[in-house]
Amino acid sequence: MVLDAVARRQDAIAAAVRDGLLGREAPVIGLLDVQGIRETARELHAAFAGPAPVLHTFAVKAASLVPVLELLGAEGVGCEVASPGELELARAAGVPADRTVFDSPAKTVGELRDALETGVAVNADNPQELARLDALVAERAAAGLSPGAPLGLRINPQVGTGSIGAMSTATATSKFGVALRDEGAEQWVVDSYLARPWLTRLHTHTGSQGVPLELMAESVRTVYELAERINRQAGEQRIDTIDIGGGLPVNFGGDETEPSFAAYAGVLRRTVPGLFDGRYTIVTEFGRSLLAKQGFIAALVEYTKTAGGRRIAVTHAGAQVATRTAFAPEAWPLRVGAFDGEGAPKLAHEVVQDVAGPCCFAGDLVARGTALPELEPGDVVALWDTGAYYFSTPFQYNSLPRPAVHGFWRDGDGRVRFALVRPAQRIEEVLADSGAAQSGALTGAPAGRAGGPHRLASSSAS
């Protein structure tokens, strides 16, 4: 399967050059392997198959592209959303409310009301948000209505940190969820559920990328045991759903998919066997692990040069599409593939070189001191494993336009076919996003008295 995926993406680069999708007029594009996405979704379903009902959702932030959400929806994967914008993307993709979970840590009253009215599941982040739900549920009850949506609490089990602190969400001081090990917190959670029959879910998410499977499983075990305690004290199964979040790490060092969904499910079955016995519905919220290896960025090499004896290839793929790699290269390294101007794998001798992007700052590098076939202007570089969080959520540094994204697959004759997922942003759209229609808004404001700022500075200094 790995060899076939490698062959598919190599064929896609050659076809993109051949068909003019990648070239002087489009020097950087994103590509998504449709077959790979389908296969990965099916591997997820198979890993969690068993007596327990399971709702798999996709963390929309990992690839905020409506056609991708549609494709995953066709494979039985719903949506986990963390903002009203992401919720609207899920709706535009036709994902039904009963396959959508709303997890934003800063939900407004209006957003909560909308979720209750439309049946979107909500995981409240904190006691103040729960108080808002109290008021909204009471408001609906006064009108003779049920709460309208599955409701629960996000729990921070405070189990520790993975290798990337910014990606770890179950730390002692995490911004997310109810900190379960703080004094009195667990009893408050139990009491909250006993007092509210409409609270039927518990949610946890340990983090993503850099979090070991054992730590993720420990979070799930903690929340499972909390659910068991609440149900015992309620004298009935008050909690019927446990949302275990996502966060399966991705192997950015090679083509192998490790750890796999099956490996994680195996750790969970050993650590929390009761989770799978059919008494609880399981919800998952995987993102990066579903899409990262199914997409990549391809870009032209514009120039090559040397500095201090180091060869540098200047390309059109940098921080605007690989933001995390440019700003935190130690945590987010990427593998780079080298291709010639026809899109064929480059066979030149390898030299140590940097691969730089088009952005105007020194750290705009996607590879540092990497041995690659010697790149020349007109060649193509590929940034592998970038199907999640990279080109789908671009960073508009230097007002660089968003690149086009294309899905690809092989037809019955083995020929690569493409479908446009998102068109390239036009310069006119860049101007519109930058307030061009509001030209003159500030120059028409009163200028104030001449020298005012200078007198203020002088006064402060004295």
FILUM-542237 format. One record per residue (C-alpha): x, y, z; residue in one letter. Coordinates in steps of 0.5 Angstrom, whole numbers, padded with zeros to 4 digits, always signed. Layout:
<sites>
XYZa...
</sites>
This chain:
<sites>
+0000+0000+0000m+0006+0005+0002v+0009+0004-0005l+0003+0005-0009d+0001+0011-0005a+0009+0014-0007v+0007+0012-0014a+0001+0015-0014r+0004+0022-0012r+0010+0022-0016q+0005+0020-0022d+0001+0026-0020a+0006+0031-0020i+0008+0029-0027a+0001+0030-0029a+0000+0036-0026a+0006+0039-0030v+0003+0036-0036r-0004+0039-0035d-0001+0046-0034g-0004+0046-0026l+0003+0047-0024l+0008+0052-0028g+0010+0059-0029r+0003+0061-0028e+0001+0057-0022a+0008+0056-0019p+0005+0053-0012v-0001+0048-0011i-0003+0043-0006g-0005+0036-0008l-0010+0031-0005l-0010+0024-0006d-0017+0022-0006v-0016+0014-0006q-0011+0015+0000g-0017+0019+0004i-0022+0014+0003r-0017+0008+0005e-0015+0012+0011t-0022+0013+0013a-0024+0006+0012r-0018+0004+0016e-0021+0008+0022l-0027+0005+0022h-0024-0002+0022a-0020+0000+0028a-0026+0001+0032f-0030-0004+0030a-0034-0008+0035g-0040-0008+0040p-0039-0001+0042a-0043+0005+0037p-0038+0009+0034v-0038+0016+0031l-0032+0018+0028h-0031+0026+0026t-0026+0030+0023f-0023+0036+0026a-0025+0041+0021v-0019+0046+0023k-0014+0040+0020a-0017+0041+0013a-0022+0047+0012s-0024+0045+0005l-0032+0043+0004v-0030+0038-0002p-0026+0035+0003v-0031+0035+0009l-0036+0032+0003e-0031+0026+0001l-0030+0024+0009l-0038+0025+0010g-0039+0020+0004a-0034+0015+0008e-0038+0016+0014g-0034+0021+0018v-0037+0027+0021g-0035+0034+0023c-0032+0036+0030e-0032+0044+0029v-0029+0049+0034a-0032+0056+0031s-0038+0058+0028p-0034+0059+0021g-0032+0051+0022e-0040+0050+0023l-0042+0053+0017e-0037+0049+0013l-0039+0043+0016a-0046+0045+0014r-0044+0047+0007a-0041+0040+0006a-0048+0037+0008g-0046+0034+0014v-0052+0033+0019p-0052+0036+0026a-0053+0029+0029d-0046+0028+0026r-0043+0034+0028t-0039+0036+0035v-0038+0043+0037f-0032+0044+0042d-0030+0052+0041s-0027+0054+0048p-0030+0061+0047a-0037+0060+0045k-0042+0065+0045t-0049+0065+0048v-0052+0066+0040g-0047+0060+0038e-0050+0056+0044l-0057+0057+0042r-0056+0056+0035d-0053+0049+0037a-0059+0047+0041l-0064+0049+0036e-0061+0045+0030t-0059+0039+0034g-0051+0040+0034v-0048+0036+0040a-0044+0041+0045v-0038+0040+0050n-0038+0046+0055a-0031+0048+0056d-0032+0051+0063n-0037+0052+0069p-0039+0059+0066q-0041+0056+0060e-0045+0051+0063l-0048+0056+0067a-0050+0059+0060r-0053+0052+0058l-0057+0052+0064d-0060+0059+0062a-0061+0056+0055l-0064+0049+0057v-0069+0053+0062a-0071+0058+0057e-0073+0052+0052r-0076+0048+0058a-0081+0054+0059a-0083+0054+0052a-0084+0046+0052g-0078+0044+0049l-0073+0039+0050s-0065+0041+0051p-0065+0040+0043g-0058+0037+0043a-0053+0032+0046p-0049+0036+0052l-0043+0035+0056g-0037+0037+0059l-0030+0037+0057r-0025+0034+0062i-0018+0036+0063n-0015+0030+0066p-0008+0033+0067q-0004+0027+0065v+0002+0031+0063g+0005+0034+0057t+0008+0031+0050g+0014+0033+0046s+0011+0039+0043i+0008+0043+0049g+0004+0048+0045a+0000+0041+0042m-0001+0038+0049s-0008+0040+0052t-0008+0036+0058a-0003+0039+0062t-0004+0042+0069a-0005+0049+0067t-0008+0048+0060s-0013+0053+0057k-0018+0047+0055f-0024+0044+0060g-0025+0043+0067v-0018+0041+0071a-0020+0035+0074l-0015+0034+0079r-0016+0041+0082d-0018+0042+0089e-0026+0040+0089g-0026+0040+0081a-0028+0032+0081e-0034+0033+0086q-0036+0039+0082w-0037+0035+0076v-0040+0029+0079v-0045+0034+0082d-0046+0038+0076s-0048+0031+0072y-0053+0029+0078l-0057+0035+0078a-0057+0036+0070r-0061+0029+0067p-0059+0033+0060w-0052+0032+0061l-0050+0026+0058t-0043+0026+0055r-0036+0027+0057l-0030+0029+0053h-0023+0029+0053t-0017+0031+0048h-0010+0030+0051t-0007+0034+0045g-0004+0032+0038s+0003+0031+0035q+0008+0029+0040g+0003+0026+0045v+0005+0018+0046p-0001+0013+0045l+0000+0011+0053e-0001+0018+0055l-0007+0019+0050m-0010+0012+0053a-0009+0015+0060e-0014+0021+0059s-0019+0016+0056v-0018+0012+0062r-0019+0017+0067t-0025+0020+0064v-0028+0013+0063y-0028+0012+0070e-0031+0019+0072l-0037+0016+0067a-0037+0010+0071e-0037+0014+0078r-0043+0019+0075i-0047+0013+0073n-0046+0009+0079r-0048+0015+0084q-0054+0017+0079a-0057+0010+0079g-0058+0009+0072e-0053+0010+0066q-0053+0018+0066r-0047+0018+0061i-0048+0015+0055d-0043+0018+0050t-0035+0018+0051i-0032+0023+0047d-0024+0021+0046i-0022+0027+0042g-0017+0026+0037g-0009+0027+0037g-0006+0021+0034l+0001+0023+0032p+0004+0023+0025v+0010+0020+0022n+0013+0026+0019f+0020+0022+0018g+0018+0017+0013g+0012+0014+0008d+0010+0009+0013e+0004+0011+0017t+0006+0010+0024e+0003+0009+0029p-0004+0007+0026s-0011+0007+0028f-0011+0000+0029a-0005+0001+0034a-0008+0006+0038y-0015+0002+0038a-0011-0004+0041g-0008+0001+0047v-0014+0003+0048l-0017-0004+0049r-0012-0006+0053r-0012+0000+0058t-0020+0002+0058v-0023-0005+0056p-0030-0003+0059g-0030+0003+0053l-0031-0002+0048f-0037-0007+0051d-0043-0003+0048g-0045+0001+0054r-0042+0007+0051y-0042+0011+0044t-0035+0013+0043i-0034+0019+0039v-0027+0021+0036t-0024+0027+0033e-0018+0025+0029f-0015+0031+0024g-0008+0031+0022r-0008+0023+0022s-0013+0023+0017l-0011+0028+0012l-0003+0029+0013a+0000+0023+0009k-0006+0024+0004q-0004+0031+0001g+0003+0035-0001f+0005+0041-0004i+0009+0042-0010a+0012+0048-0012a+0017+0051-0017l+0024+0053-0016v+0025+0060-0018e+0033+0061-0017y+0039+0057-0014t+0045+0061-0011k+0050+0060-0005t+0051+0063+0001a+0057+0062+0006g+0058+0055+0002g+0051+0053+0003r+0047+0052-0004r+0040+0055-0003i+0034+0053-0007a+0029+0059-0007v+0022+0056-0009t+0015+0058-0008h+0013+0054-0002a+0015+0057+0004g+0012+0060+0011a+0005+0062+0007q+0004+0054+0006v+0008+0051+0011a+0008+0056+0017t+0009+0051+0023r+0015+0048+0019t+0018+0055+0018a+0017+0058+0025f+0018+0052+0029a+0023+0047+0025p+0025+0043+0030e+0018+0041+0032a+0015+0040+0025w+0020+0038+0020p+0018+0036+0013l+0021+0031+0008r+0022+0034+0001v+0022+0031-0006g+0026+0033-0012a+0023+0033-0019f+0026+0036-0025d+0022+0041-0030g+0018+0035-0033e+0015+0033-0026g+0020+0026-0026a+0024+0024-0020p+0031+0028-0020k+0037+0024-0021l+0042+0029-0020a+0048+0028-0015h+0046+0030-0008e+0048+0036-0005v+0047+0039+0002v+0042+0045+0001q+0037+0049+0004d+0030+0050+0001v+0027+0057+0002a+0021+0060+0001g+0018+0066-0002p+0017+0070+0004c+0021+0076+0006c+0024+0074+0013f+0031+0070+0014a+0027+0064+0017g+0023+0062+0011d+0026+0055+0010l+0022+0049+0009v+0029+0045+0009a+0035+0046+0013r+0042+0043+0011g+0039+0037+0007t+0042+0033+0002a+0038+0033-0004l+0039+0032-0012p+0042+0039-0014e+0036+0043-0015l+0036+0048-0021e+0031+0053-0023p+0025+0050-0026g+0025+0044-0022d+0020+0042-0018v+0020+0041-0010v+0015+0037-0006a+0013+0038+0001l+0011+0031+0003w+0006+0030+0009d+0002+0037+0008t-0005+0035+0007g-0007+0037+0014a-0006+0044+0017y-0001+0046+0011y-0004+0049+0005f-0011+0048+0007s-0010+0054+0012t-0005+0059+0009p-0002+0064+0012f-0002+0071+0008q+0005+0073+0010y+0007+0078+0004n+0000+0078+0002s+0002+0072-0002l-0005+0069-0005p-0007+0062-0003r-0005+0057-0008p-0010+0052-0012a-0012+0046-0009v-0013+0040-0013h-0016+0033-0011g-0013+0027-0016f-0014+0020-0017w-0013+0014-0023r-0018+0013-0027d-0020+0006-0030g-0014+0006-0035d-0009+0008-0030g-0009+0016-0032r-0009+0021-0027v-0015+0026-0026r-0016+0032-0023f-0021+0036-0019a-0021+0043-0017l-0022+0043-0009v-0021+0051-0008r-0019+0056-0014p-0012+0060-0013a-0014+0066-0010q-0014+0072-0015r-0010+0079-0014i-0016+0082-0014e-0019+0078-0008e-0012+0079-0004v-0014+0087-0005l-0021+0086-0003a-0018+0082+0004d-0014+0088+0005s-0019+0093+0005g-0018+0096-0002a-0025+0098-0002a-0024+0102+0004q-0019+0106+0001s-0019+0113+0004g-0022+0111+0010a-0016+0114+0014l-0013+0119+0010t-0020+0123+0011g-0020+0123+0019a-0018+0129+0022p-0011+0130+0022a-0011+0134+0029g-0006+0139+0032r+0001+0139+0029a+0006+0137+0033g+0001+0134+0038g+0005+0127+0039p+0012+0131+0040h+0009+0135+0046r+0006+0128+0049l+0013+0125+0048a+0016+0131+0051s+0011+0131+0057s+0012+0124+0058s+0020+0124+0058a+0019+0130+0064s
</sites>
